Amino acid sequence: MKSIKLFISLAALLLSVACNAQNTSQETQNSATSTTKQKSLIVFFSHAGDNYAVGNIPVGNTKIVADYITELTGADQFEIVTHKYDGMAYKPLCDLARQEKINGELPPFEGSIDVAPYQTIFIGGPVWWGTYPQVMFSFFKQYDLSGKTIIPFTTHEGSGLGSCVDDLRQAYPNATITGEFSIYGHEVRTGKSAVEKWLNSLKLTE
Ligand SMILES: Cc1cc2nc3c(=O)[nH]c(=O)nc-3n(C[C@H](O)[C@H](O)[C@H](O)COP(=O)(O)O)c2cc1C
């Protein structure tokens, strides 16, 4: 009788150990799943107003792409805003942007963002003189994105990505920079499917 009782106690103990092990593995799985469900962030700059290729636009080309990304993935947005270029005609803006680039100026921008909760960060902007506008470099200087995954994108009128990916690599040597995308500014309004195709190719986990 004693040995039967001992056997039953042992069996109960083994069963409880097995259940606990299963719970632990379930918890690990859950926390892994919630890690991959983190939201992405889109950091972008876009200039509304006089635009050589598409006339006077109320919403900038890059902003339209950022909005597609949010619509299709649920990513949050941080828009790099400066009023330095408000109301400027295309030609004077080109001259000013060129001078800013030559001088390595870092124009200030408005607002701030806590990037800590985001593992994946899209960075997008127009190509100005072959790379992102200088005000985006102000953001790069201010925000450490080491260890993050950065997905660059641009809108442009012929330069594609220009040197944006290389410049990001230089700004963020300790980030993973991957999955870049560019689209002509004058095509963004009819380009949602191209953006969707790109996003699908990234296999985002959220
Ligand atoms: C100051 C300035 C410089 C530009 N330089 C380039 C360039 O070097 N290469 C290019 O392909 N397009 C260039 N463009 C065109 C813009 O990249 C394009 O219109 C872009 O879609 C604008 O995006 P946004 O409306 O979001 O600002 C330039 C436009 C401006 C205003």
The ligand as an SDF file (V2000), in Angstrom:
LIG
                    3D

 31 33  0  0  0  0  0  0  0  0999 V2000
   15.7100   72.0980  -53.0010 C   0  0  0  0  0  0  0  0  0  0  0  0
   15.3990   70.9080  -53.8620 C   0  0  0  0  0  0  0  0  0  0  0  0
   16.4270   70.1180  -54.3350 C   0  0  0  0  0  0  0  0  0  0  0  0
   16.1470   68.9710  -55.0860 C   0  0  0  0  0  0  0  0  0  0  0  0
   17.1770   68.1790  -55.5110 N   0  0  0  0  0  0  0  0  0  0  0  0
   16.8960   67.0250  -56.1550 C   0  0  0  0  0  0  0  0  0  0  0  0
   17.9390   66.1440  -56.5290 C   0  0  0  0  0  0  0  0  0  0  0  0
   19.1260   66.3770  -56.2750 O   0  0  0  0  0  0  0  0  0  0  0  0
   17.6040   65.0040  -57.1700 N   0  0  0  0  0  0  0  0  0  0  0  0
   16.3070   64.6950  -57.4610 C   0  0  0  0  0  0  0  0  0  0  0  0
   16.0590   63.6470  -58.0340 O   0  0  0  0  0  0  0  0  0  0  0  0
   15.2950   65.5190  -57.1150 N   0  0  0  0  0  0  0  0  0  0  0  0
   15.5410   66.6580  -56.4590 C   0  0  0  0  0  0  0  0  0  0  0  0
   14.5190   67.4770  -56.0740 N   0  0  0  0  0  0  0  0  0  0  0  0
   13.1240   67.0450  -56.3010 C   0  0  0  0  0  0  0  0  0  0  0  0
   12.5080   66.4220  -55.0360 C   0  0  0  0  0  0  0  0  0  0  0  0
   13.3440   65.3930  -54.5310 O   0  0  0  0  0  0  0  0  0  0  0  0
   11.1320   65.7990  -55.3090 C   0  0  0  0  0  0  0  0  0  0  0  0
   10.2830   66.7490  -55.8780 O   0  0  0  0  0  0  0  0  0  0  0  0
   10.5070   65.2360  -54.0470 C   0  0  0  0  0  0  0  0  0  0  0  0
    9.4880   64.3330  -54.4030 O   0  0  0  0  0  0  0  0  0  0  0  0
    9.9210   66.2930  -53.1500 C   0  0  0  0  0  0  0  0  0  0  0  0
    9.3700   65.6660  -52.0200 O   0  0  0  0  0  0  0  0  0  0  0  0
    8.5160   66.4610  -50.9500 P   0  0  0  0  0  0  0  0  0  0  0  0
    7.2860   66.9970  -51.6650 O   0  0  0  0  0  0  0  0  0  0  0  0
    8.1400   65.4340  -49.9420 O   0  0  0  0  0  0  0  0  0  0  0  0
    9.3520   67.5390  -50.3590 O   0  0  0  0  0  0  0  0  0  0  0  0
   14.7950   68.6340  -55.3710 C   0  0  0  0  0  0  0  0  0  0  0  0
   13.7590   69.4800  -54.9230 C   0  0  0  0  0  0  0  0  0  0  0  0
   14.0520   70.5930  -54.1700 C   0  0  0  0  0  0  0  0  0  0  0  0
   12.9260   71.4530  -53.6700 C   0  0  0  0  0  0  0  0  0  0  0  0
  1  2  1  0
  2  3  1  0
  2 30  2  0
  3  4  2  0
  4  5  1  0
  4 28  1  0
  5  6  2  0
  6  7  1  0
  6 13  1  0
  7  8  2  0
  7  9  1  0
  9 10  1  0
 10 11  2  0
 10 12  1  0
 12 13  2  0
 13 14  1  0
 14 15  1  0
 14 28  1  0
 15 16  1  0
 16 17  1  0
 16 18  1  0
 18 19  1  0
 18 20  1  0
 20 21  1  0
 20 22  1  0
 22 23  1  0
 23 24  1  0
 24 25  2  0
 24 26  1  0
 24 27  1  0
 28 29  2  0
 29 30  1  0
 30 31  1  0
M  END
$$$$
